[in-house]
Amino acid sequence: MRHPTYVPGHQLLAGKSVLITAAAGAGIGFSAALRAAEEGCRALMISDIHEGRLHEAAANIRQKTGLQQVFTQVCNVTSQEQVQALIAAAERDLNGVDVLINNAGLGGSRLLIDMGDEEWHRVLDVTLTGTMRMTRAMLPKMIERQAGVIINNASVLGWRAQKEQAHYAAAKAGVMALTRCAAVEAAEHGIRINAVSPSIAMHDFLRKAASVEVLEKLTANEAFGRAAEVWEVANVMMFLASDYSSYMTGEVVSVSSQRA
């Protein structure tokens, strides 16, 4: 299958500020941050629990795009105190947040009968409750301005069944429901909330979290015969962050080539 051609920026986010969680490393979050800079955002803050990788990511974005207004803040989204500190720092350093991308999530593989409460709660706390905490903390600021965009990272597992993924699938289905309900509440304030739902986007963390056999099986289900590049998912996030999606809210957009 022919490899996709990287899409250059088109100034979709010109004049906007962007805050992204879990944006260190080589996953969807970092790709979204890089794409936001390439799409002309005026300022960017990236957050992660890994301080060293976070600073490396920021330096990488500055070097590749020329955007100097790239800020960092360590944050664990399971901590309400750290979430509040992140929102406060982003509001200050970005002079107001126009776009929030909730990318933080945690997965794993375990049969339900072997899954302890601690593992179940940990996945839901990061993936679902962390998204709720960020949204809850961000909305009052956006309501004051009567404007803003929030984009959540869900998964096709919120719709489809897969062995050993009960915790992750439940969390992502929750992200979808949270997106829809929060969007209805925020709409009257001029705020849009949508989500992307990737099937499989290949990156280093996924390779460590899943076996080669599982990844090959998942990839075989894709119509294009390959996993998505992380920037292909980030591209859809950029569309949802831009004014091109001005009439979309409460939507979960599948970023997938899975067979029907």
DRENKE-670141 format. One record per residue (C-alpha): residue number from 1; residue in one letter; x, y, z. Coordinates in Angstrom, 1 decimal. Layout:
num_residu_u_v_w
NUM_A_X_Y_Z
...
This chain:
num_residu_u_v_w
1_M_0.0_0.0_0.0
2_R_1.4_3.4_-1.0
3_H_2.6_5.5_1.9
4_P_0.6_8.7_2.5
5_T_2.1_12.1_1.7
6_Y_2.5_14.4_4.6
7_V_0.1_17.4_4.2
8_P_1.7_20.8_4.6
9_G_0.1_23.4_6.9
10_H_-2.6_25.7_5.5
11_Q_-2.8_28.2_8.4
12_L_-6.0_26.6_9.7
13_L_-5.2_27.7_13.3
14_A_-3.8_31.2_12.5
15_G_-4.2_33.5_15.5
16_K_-5.3_30.7_17.9
17_S_-3.6_29.3_21.0
18_V_-3.6_25.6_21.7
19_L_-3.2_23.4_24.9
20_I_-2.5_19.7_24.5
21_T_-2.2_17.0_27.1
22_A_0.1_13.9_26.8
23_A_2.1_15.6_24.0
24_A_5.6_14.3_24.7
25_G_7.1_11.3_22.9
26_A_6.1_10.2_19.4
27_G_2.3_9.6_19.7
28_I_-0.8_11.4_18.6
29_G_-0.4_14.2_21.2
30_F_3.0_15.2_19.9
31_S_1.9_15.0_16.3
32_A_-1.1_17.2_17.1
33_A_1.2_19.8_18.8
34_L_3.5_19.8_15.8
35_R_0.6_20.1_13.4
36_A_-0.9_23.0_15.4
37_A_2.4_24.8_15.0
38_E_2.5_24.0_11.3
39_E_-1.1_25.3_11.0
40_G_0.0_28.7_12.3
41_C_-1.1_28.8_15.9
42_R_0.1_31.9_17.7
43_A_1.1_30.0_20.9
44_L_1.2_26.5_22.1
45_M_1.4_24.7_25.5
46_I_2.2_21.0_25.8
47_S_1.8_18.9_28.9
48_D_2.9_15.5_30.0
49_I_4.0_13.5_33.0
50_H_7.5_13.0_31.6
51_E_9.4_16.3_32.1
52_G_12.5_15.4_30.2
53_R_10.6_14.2_27.1
54_L_8.3_17.2_27.4
55_H_11.2_19.7_27.1
56_E_12.6_17.6_24.2
57_A_9.3_17.8_22.4
58_A_9.0_21.5_22.8
59_A_12.6_22.0_21.5
60_N_11.7_19.8_18.5
61_I_8.6_21.8_17.7
62_R_10.5_25.1_17.9
63_Q_13.3_23.7_15.6
64_K_11.0_22.2_13.0
65_T_8.4_25.0_12.8
66_G_10.1_28.2_14.0
67_L_7.3_28.8_16.5
68_Q_9.0_30.2_19.6
69_Q_5.9_30.5_21.8
70_V_6.0_26.9_22.9
71_F_5.4_26.4_26.6
72_T_5.6_23.3_28.8
73_Q_3.9_22.2_32.0
74_V_4.2_18.9_33.8
75_C_0.7_17.5_34.6
76_N_-0.8_14.2_35.7
77_V_-4.5_14.4_34.8
78_T_-5.4_12.1_37.7
79_S_-4.5_15.1_40.0
80_Q_-7.1_17.8_40.3
81_E_-4.5_20.1_41.7
82_Q_-2.1_19.6_38.8
83_V_-5.0_20.0_36.3
84_Q_-5.9_23.4_37.8
85_A_-2.2_24.4_37.8
86_L_-2.0_23.5_34.1
87_I_-5.1_25.5_33.1
88_A_-3.8_28.5_35.1
89_A_-0.4_28.3_33.5
90_A_-1.9_27.9_30.0
91_E_-4.3_30.8_30.5
92_R_-1.4_33.0_31.6
93_D_1.3_32.0_29.1
94_L_-1.0_31.7_26.1
95_N_-3.0_34.8_27.0
96_G_-6.1_32.6_27.0
97_V_-6.7_29.1_25.6
98_D_-8.6_28.9_22.3
99_V_-8.2_25.2_21.7
100_L_-7.8_22.3_24.2
101_I_-6.9_18.9_23.0
102_N_-7.5_16.2_25.6
103_N_-5.1_13.5_24.5
104_A_-4.1_11.8_27.8
105_G_-5.1_8.2_28.0
106_L_-3.9_4.8_29.4
107_G_-4.5_1.4_28.0
108_G_-3.3_-2.2_28.6
109_S_-4.4_-5.8_27.9
110_R_-6.1_-8.0_30.4
111_L_-8.9_-10.5_30.4
112_L_-11.8_-9.2_32.5
113_I_-11.7_-12.2_34.8
114_D_-8.0_-11.4_35.6
115_M_-8.5_-7.7_36.0
116_G_-8.2_-6.2_39.5
117_D_-10.1_-3.1_40.7
118_E_-6.8_-1.1_40.8
119_E_-6.1_-1.7_37.1
120_W_-9.7_-0.9_36.1
121_H_-9.7_2.3_38.1
122_R_-6.3_3.4_36.9
123_V_-7.3_3.2_33.2
124_L_-10.6_5.0_33.8
125_D_-9.0_7.6_36.0
126_V_-6.5_8.7_33.3
127_T_-8.6_8.1_30.2
128_L_-12.1_9.2_31.2
129_T_-11.9_11.1_34.5
130_G_-8.8_12.9_33.4
131_T_-10.6_14.1_30.3
132_M_-13.5_15.2_32.5
133_R_-11.2_17.0_34.9
134_M_-9.5_18.9_32.1
135_T_-12.8_19.8_30.4
136_R_-14.4_20.9_33.8
137_A_-11.4_23.1_34.6
138_M_-11.2_24.7_31.1
139_L_-14.9_25.4_30.5
140_P_-15.3_28.3_33.0
141_K_-12.5_30.2_31.2
142_M_-14.0_29.6_27.8
143_I_-17.4_30.5_29.1
144_E_-16.1_33.9_30.2
145_R_-14.9_34.5_26.6
146_Q_-18.0_32.9_25.1
147_A_-15.7_31.0_22.7
148_G_-13.4_28.0_22.5
149_V_-12.9_24.5_21.1
150_I_-12.3_21.2_23.0
151_I_-11.2_18.1_21.2
152_N_-11.1_14.7_22.9
153_N_-9.3_11.6_21.8
154_A_-11.6_8.6_21.9
155_S_-11.2_5.2_20.1
156_V_-13.2_2.9_17.8
157_L_-13.2_0.5_20.8
158_G_-15.8_2.8_22.3
159_W_-18.0_1.2_19.6
160_R_-16.5_-2.1_18.9
161_A_-15.5_-5.2_21.0
162_Q_-12.0_-6.5_21.4
163_K_-10.7_-9.1_23.9
164_E_-8.7_-7.9_26.9
165_Q_-9.8_-4.3_26.3
166_A_-12.9_-4.0_28.6
167_H_-11.3_-1.3_30.8
168_Y_-10.0_0.8_27.9
169_A_-13.1_0.3_25.8
170_A_-15.3_1.4_28.7
171_A_-13.2_4.4_29.3
172_K_-13.3_5.5_25.6
173_A_-17.0_4.9_25.4
174_G_-17.3_7.2_28.4
175_V_-15.2_9.8_26.6
176_M_-17.7_9.7_23.7
177_A_-20.6_10.1_26.0
178_L_-18.8_12.9_27.9
179_T_-18.1_14.7_24.6
180_R_-21.8_14.6_23.6
181_C_-23.2_15.8_26.9
182_A_-20.6_18.5_27.6
183_A_-21.1_19.7_24.0
184_V_-24.8_20.3_24.7
185_E_-24.0_22.2_27.9
186_A_-21.3_24.3_26.2
187_A_-23.1_25.2_23.0
188_E_-25.0_28.1_24.4
189_H_-21.7_29.7_25.3
190_G_-20.3_29.4_21.7
191_I_-18.0_26.5_22.7
192_R_-17.6_23.5_20.5
193_I_-16.7_20.0_21.9
194_N_-15.9_17.1_19.5
195_A_-13.9_13.9_19.5
196_V_-11.8_11.8_17.2
197_S_-12.0_8.0_17.3
198_P_-8.9_6.4_15.8
199_S_-8.8_2.7_15.0
200_I_-5.1_2.1_15.0
201_A_-2.3_4.7_14.7
202_M_1.2_3.3_15.0
203_H_3.7_4.8_17.4
204_D_6.4_3.6_19.8
205_F_4.1_3.4_22.9
206_L_1.6_1.2_21.1
207_R_4.4_-1.1_19.9
208_K_5.4_-1.5_23.6
209_A_1.9_-1.9_24.8
210_A_0.7_-4.6_22.4
211_S_2.2_-7.7_20.9
212_V_3.3_-7.9_17.3
213_E_0.6_-10.5_16.7
214_V_-2.2_-8.3_17.9
215_L_-0.9_-5.3_16.0
216_E_-0.7_-7.4_12.8
217_K_-4.2_-8.6_13.3
218_L_-5.6_-5.1_13.9
219_T_-3.7_-3.8_10.8
220_A_-5.1_-6.6_8.7
221_N_-8.7_-5.3_9.4
222_E_-7.8_-1.9_7.9
223_A_-9.0_-1.4_4.3
224_F_-5.7_0.4_3.4
225_G_-3.8_-2.6_4.8
226_R_-1.8_-0.4_7.1
227_A_-2.1_1.5_10.4
228_A_-2.7_5.2_10.3
229_E_0.2_7.6_10.8
230_V_-0.2_9.6_13.9
231_W_-0.3_12.8_11.9
232_E_-3.3_11.5_9.9
233_V_-5.2_11.5_13.2
234_A_-3.8_14.9_14.1
235_N_-5.0_16.2_10.8
236_V_-8.6_15.5_11.7
237_M_-8.0_17.2_15.1
238_M_-6.8_20.3_13.3
239_F_-10.0_20.3_11.2
240_L_-12.1_20.1_14.3
241_A_-10.0_22.8_15.9
242_S_-10.4_25.1_12.9
243_D_-13.3_27.3_11.8
244_Y_-14.0_24.9_9.0
245_S_-15.9_22.7_11.5
246_S_-17.9_25.7_13.0
247_Y_-21.2_23.8_12.9
248_M_-20.0_20.6_14.4
249_T_-20.4_19.9_18.1
250_G_-21.0_16.7_20.1
251_E_-19.7_14.7_17.2
252_V_-17.3_11.7_17.4
253_V_-15.4_11.4_14.1
254_S_-14.0_8.0_13.2
255_V_-10.5_8.2_11.9
256_S_-10.4_4.7_10.5
257_S_-10.3_2.6_7.4
258_Q_-11.7_-0.5_9.0
259_R_-13.8_-2.8_6.9
260_A_-17.5_-2.8_7.3
